[in-house]
Amino acid sequence: TKNPDYLKDAQSIAKECYNYFFTDFTTDTGESLKMLKQGNIWFTAVMLRGFIELYQLDQNKTFIDAFNQCLSYAWDNARDENGLFSTDLTGNNNNEKKWLLTQAAMVEMYSRLAAIQ
């Protein structure tokens, strides 16, 4: 519709999602980043889709960069010896059981981020 009010609304919702679903996190090496809170990882993948759509309109990489940093950290710290992800992306709580839904959501998020970089 090209209505600027819709873009402003989308930006506002994205900012509030970012503030609610991400938390400040400090790595063991002292690096500060925004980490996704533990929760419904499939919903998180859907949220990333929305952030990507918004990025294509406003070119604001804040939310994309947060996902990149979080998932990069998770790649190195939240996988088991078989390469499967825990639901806690900090890697602090390694779930013994692994869920297909978690793995599929992670595949989707990595592939979507790779497509826009």
Secondary structure, 3 states (H helix, E strand, C coil): CCCHHHHHHHHHHHHHHHHHHEEEEECCCCCEEEEECCCCHHHHHHHHHHHHHHHHHHCCCHHHHHHHHHHHHHHHHCECCCCCECCCCCCCCCCCCCCHHHHHHHHHHHHHHHHHC
